[in-house]
Amino acid sequence: MVDEDVQHLSEVRYPDITIELKLSDRFANIVEEGFDLAIRAGALKDSSLIARKLASSHIVYCATPEYLREHGRPQHPDDLTDHSCIVDSNFEGRTLWPFMENGEKITVAVQGPITVNSAIACRKLALRGFGIMQTPYYMVAKEIAANRLIPILQNFDVFNSGLYAVYPHSKHLPIKNRVFVGFLVGHFAKTDIEFG
């Protein structure tokens, strides 16, 4: 998503606002590191920040049609123990993948030959047939629509997640932050990206 969506920053047309965009999947301490704001996906942990929800999404598990033909399609989360899973180290409990079964949260310990710290790298590896990946839906919506990746285990709904703009508490939020967050809210409201 970031690859394609950076182009939309050109829509920000305020002469006194400059954007320094730092892309990383790591969790940054925006106060200590001097960021005005961050865009975060998933559950928010730092309650000392203000969060503005930009979009809703959910976690999806998927693989290529070729991988599923060769290795079989898991019918239950426990079947993942017999599969090659691409692990994203940015997920909390990275090798314990969460699912819902009969209203209860269950986790399955997965393994695979590759662990990376980038959702984009996970997507690229999955597209090359390295295994099954766990990711927010918006990261693979286009690939799923084109049948390049096939969602699995959809009967075991996992937790919804969101995409948020987060920024520090401040008595007087700088106008540049207010304007940019407003731009993001408006952009995500009209975007053609399906967040699931």
PEMOPE-V856045 format. One record per pair of residues at least 6 apart in sequence whose C-alpha atoms are under 8 Angstrom apart, sorted by the first residue. I is the first residue (numbers start at 0). J is the second residue. If there is no record, write none. Layout:
<<I,J> <I,J>>
This chain:
<<0,137> <0,138> <11,179> <11,182> <16,175> <23,117> <24,89> <24,116> <24,117> <24,118> <25,89> <25,116> <29,35> <29,36> <29,37> <29,166> <29,167> <30,167> <35,166> <35,167> <35,176> <36,164> <36,165> <36,166> <36,167> <36,176> <37,164> <37,165> <37,166> <38,162> <38,163> <38,164> <38,165> <39,162> <39,163> <39,164> <39,165> <40,160> <40,161> <40,162> <40,163> <41,160> <41,161> <41,162> <42,160> <42,161> <47,167> <47,168> <48,165> <48,166> <48,167> <48,168> <49,165> <49,166> <49,167> <49,168> <50,163> <50,164> <50,165> <50,166> <51,163> <51,164> <51,165> <51,180> <52,161> <52,162> <52,163> <52,164> <52,184> <53,161> <53,162> <53,163> <53,164> <53,183> <53,184> <53,187> <53,188> <54,161> <54,162> <54,163> <54,187> <54,188> <54,194> <55,159> <55,160> <55,161> <55,162> <55,194> <55,195> <56,135> <56,136> <56,137> <56,159> <56,160> <56,161> <56,162> <56,194> <56,195> <57,135> <57,136> <57,157> <57,158> <57,159> <57,160> <57,161> <57,194> <57,195> <58,133> <58,134> <58,135> <58,136> <58,157> <58,158> <58,159> <58,160> <59,133> <59,134> <59,135> <59,136> <59,150> <59,151> <59,153> <59,157> <60,131> <60,132> <60,133> <60,134> <60,150> <60,151> <60,152> <61,125> <61,131> <61,132> <61,133> <61,148> <61,149> <61,150> <61,151> <62,125> <62,126> <62,128> <62,130> <62,131> <62,132> <62,148> <62,149> <62,150> <62,151> <63,125> <63,126> <63,127> <63,128> <63,130> <63,147> <63,148> <63,149> <64,146> <64,147> <64,148> <64,149> <65,128> <66,128> <66,129> <66,130> <70,82> <72,151> <73,79> <73,151> <73,152> <74,151> <74,152> <75,152> <76,98> <76,107> <76,152> <76,155> <77,107> <79,107> <79,109> <80,107> <80,108> <80,109> <80,110> <82,109> <82,110> <82,111> <82,130> <82,131> <83,110> <83,111> <83,112> <83,129> <83,130> <83,131> <84,109> <84,110> <84,111> <84,112> <84,113> <84,129> <84,130> <84,131> <84,132> <85,110> <85,111> <85,112> <85,113> <85,114> <85,115> <85,121> <85,124> <85,125> <85,129> <85,130> <85,131> <85,132> <85,133> <86,93> <86,94> <86,110> <86,111> <86,113> <86,114> <86,115> <86,121> <86,132> <86,133> <87,93> <87,114> <87,115> <87,116> <87,117> <87,118> <87,121> <87,133> <88,114> <88,115> <88,116> <88,117> <89,116> <89,117> <94,107> <94,108> <94,109> <94,110> <95,106> <95,107> <95,108> <95,109> <96,106> <96,107> <96,108> <96,109> <96,133> <97,104> <97,105> <97,106> <97,107> <97,157> <97,158> <98,104> <98,105> <98,106> <98,155> <98,156> <98,157> <98,158> <99,105> <99,155> <99,156> <99,157> <99,158> <100,155> <100,156> <111,130> <115,121> <118,134> <118,138> <119,138> <121,132> <122,132> <122,138> <122,139> <124,130> <125,131> <125,132> <125,148> <126,147> <126,148> <135,160> <136,194> <136,195> <137,192> <137,193> <137,194> <137,195> <139,148> <140,192> <140,193> <140,194> <140,195> <142,148> <143,149> <143,150> <164,180>>
